[in-house]
Amino acid sequence: KPDEIAICSVISACANLGALDKAKWIHDYTGLNGFESSLPINNALINMYAKCGGLDAARDVFEKMPTKNVVSWSSMINAFSMHGEANEALMLFARMKQENVEPNEVTFVGVLYGCSHAGLVEEGKKMFASMTDEHNITPKLEHYGCMVDLFGRANRLREALEVIESMPMAPNVVIWGSLMSACRVNGELELGEVAAKHILELEPDHDGALVLMSNIYAREQRWEDVRKIRLVMEEKNVFKEKGLSRIDLNGKSHEFLIGDKRHEQSDEIYAKLEEVVSKLKLVGYVPDSGSVLVDV
């Protein structure tokens, strides 16, 4: 019979697969085999359901747990944040403090992530300050990264740069990449170039930096600069890897690549996409071609 460690390993595998049907199966298995009160297993189940899109199931596991620790609270806060429920995450954080559970570094990553993706800038600033002021937690790279993302998504790019410049540790590629992505979205070419150059100093062959620089130049219609970047990419044989997505439906996995038409239902899928695009246009949405890498 599998022990607690083996069950946690299987739960982790289901979480990484993002397969909700398998997640439900392993959850049922834990209940039928006497693991329903296991703290590590319940914590793992919350994380698994969050990654598989089962937010309600994660909440149900959390609320029914006979005992909870800081990992339980942090996992549930992170689950809310992952699913765009920042207010729920903040309310749970407040409830956590009311129950005298001291938050840790992971807790604050979840809270700050939620604030960032919900545009709660002022709340995020307060939470970041409270780490040192109230909880004696020294912010780490991940927390600074959340703050850069928070300001970047709110188009407060100079404040994002100030966060980077105030960091006690050297910013990494992820930090600069967050700023550069925000600059591309908001058309801030000059600062975007600065961020891109820092990335390329750290990773000269960073495909994302080169592609995003091309996108920034294309948005500003600087076609000669686009051409130069593309030449550099060709010389270094650097290309952006195609994104892959996978969904599980009725026990069968379906994988998709950008521009891939090998799926057996490809015609139906693209027909539905055309229908969606047509409806978007009818209500006033138009394509943003600012980052198309040709002169149109």
C-alpha positions, 0 to 999 in steps of 0.5 A: 500500500502506498505511504504518505510520501508516495501519495504526495509524489503522485499528487505532485505529478497530477499537479504538473500535468494539470489534469483535473480528472486525474486530480479528482481520482487521486483525491478520491483515493486518499479519502478511501485509504485513510489519508483524509486527515494527513496535513502534507497530503491536504496541502498537496491537494490544494496546490494540485487543484489550484494548478488543475483549475479546480479552485472550488475543490481547493477551497473545499479541501482547505476548509475541511482540513482538521488542522492547518499550518502556514503551508496550508494558508499560503497554498490557498492564498496562492490558489486564489491569486493564480485564479485572479481572485486577489480580493479573496486572497487578501481576505484569507490573508487577513483571516490568517492573521486573525487566527494568529498564523504568522505568514512567511516568505511564500505567503507574501509571494502569493499575496503580491502576485495576486495584487499584481494581476488584479491591478491592486497597486496600493494594496501591493505596496502596503503588503510589501512594506509590511513584510519588514515593518510588521513581520520581520521578513527580508524581501527576496528576489521573488518579492521584488519581482512581484513589485516590478510586475505590479508597477509594470502592469499598471504602466507605472514603469519608472516606479518599476525601475526604481524598485529594480535600482533599490534591490539589495541583490543583482536583478536577474533576467526574469526581473529585467524581462518583466520590465521589458515586457511592460515597456513593450505593452505600453510602447515605452521604447527607450526604457524597454531598450535599457531593460533588453540590454541588461538581459542580453548582458546576462544572457547574450542569446536570450531569445525572448529579449531579442524577440521583444526588442524586435517587437518594440522596434516594430511597434515604433516602425523602426524597420531597419532596427528590426532587420538588424535584430533579426540578422543577429538572431539568424547569425546566432541561430536563435529562435523563439521556441513555439509555445505548446499547450495541452488540455485533457478532455474525457481522459484524452490529452490534446496538444497544440502548437502555434500554427499547428493544424495536425489535430484531427479537429483542426478545421472545427477549431479554426472555424470556431476561432474565426467565429470568435474573431468576427464577434470581437470585431462586431463589438469594436475590438481590432487587432493590435498589429504594432508588434508585427515584424514587417512593414505593413 
